[in-house]
Amino acid sequence: MARGFVKLEDLAVEGKRVLCRVDFNVPLDDGQVADDTRIRAFVPTLKYLQERGARLVLASHLGRPKGKPDPAQSLLPAAARLAELIDQDVVFAHDIVGDEVTALTRELQEGGVMVVENLRFDPREEAGDAEFAKALADLGDVFVNDAFGAMHRAHASITGVPQHLPSAPGLLVQREVEVLGRLISTDATGRTPFGAVLGGAKVSDKIKVIDALSRRVDHLFIGGAMAYTFLKAQGQPIGNSRCEDDKLDLARELVEKCEARNVKVHLPVDHVVAATFAEDAAPETVTEIPDGTMGLDIGPETVKAWSEIFGRCNTLFWNGPLGVFEWDSFAGGTRGVAEALASSSGFTVVGGGDSAAAVAKFGLAERMGHISTGGGASLEYLEDGDLVGLQALRK
């Protein structure tokens, strides 16, 4: 862990109410948790605290209810899934703060667990409201933040609560900071060759991380829809592929900056295209995108060429799908890259978000070195080397 934090093992939790900010922002399907990865990720911290006689009060957001209660985005299904995972009853508070909720926290026995309702049902959470932060702090005697995926947000539960309680990061956050910190360390010993794979839709979403990674990596692989902006900037035909025409100059500048830093930029050499953006569109593999078609995935030759280089890297980072992986006809590129990364002997870090979802879909999670629970947070940490939620925990 970085200097300036009180370590979890140094936080006095015995017999105390520990308010834990967790990330239970999980997908729901017909009122049930569809993917419990983020809930499972908190269990080691939960067990650690329980073993020391703490009484746990868990707070999280889920979805985007826009400051109003929405039964479809209640945390009750997440609390129910947690109860199944830890095989014990979990108290659920149908409100977030207030005298009744505080009273429930005081009734908890040692090792007891309670979940309060969705933080974002109250508009003061996202507004970073000081009074709401104080009301949340009243639910605990100490504070543990294990919600890495939300630590880039200056919300009341993230940056406000630590002002009122002795605080520490949880085991999940400690691991995230340790791993991601290794990627941006100025000490490259054992890290190189270092390859970064970036996908997704927009160049504008990845400008800062491309610049930050170009100071560290030896190879930069660019796929997904944003690759077509780079290809068009180099004068290659892209048909009707998605392109940010106002970012063509920026794409050229980013490539030039990488080359000046001796970073090899790899773009797709073949593509899986279709005439329409539709799941049932007929796929065709080409080396040059014809007019009237759009690129929806990287092709097999690209996967093969990239995989050979992955095999020579000691460190690999991946964020962003390489195609429309949700549709089987256009999932081959993302699957192929995921399999190559999983087979690499290097240390592989998956930067959360859609990349983590793809790894889970393809059954490769256990073969990755580390899968971040925070897509946006992991990118921001790589860009800036810090997060507002981490800053709030420092003493």
Secondary structure, 3 states (H helix, E strand, C coil): CCCCCCCHHHCCCCCCEEEEECCCCCCEECCEECCCHHHHHHHHHHHHHHHCCCEEEEECCCCCCCCCCCHHHCCHHHHHHHHHHHCCCCEEECCCCCHHHHHHHHHCCCCCEEEECCHHHCHHHHCCCHHHHHHHHCCCCEEEECCHHHCCCCCHHHHHHHHCCCEEECHHHHHHHHHHHHHHCCCCCCCCCEEEEECCCCCCCCHHHHHHHCCCCCEEEECCCCHHHHHHHCCCCCCCCCCCHHHHHHHHHHHHHHHHCCCEEECCCCEEEECCCCCCCCCEEECCCCCCCEEEEECHHHHHHHHHHHCCCCEEEEECCCCCCCCHHHCHHHHHHHHHHHHCCCEEEECCHHHHHHHHHCCCHHHCCEECCCHHHHHHHHHHCCCHHHHHHCC
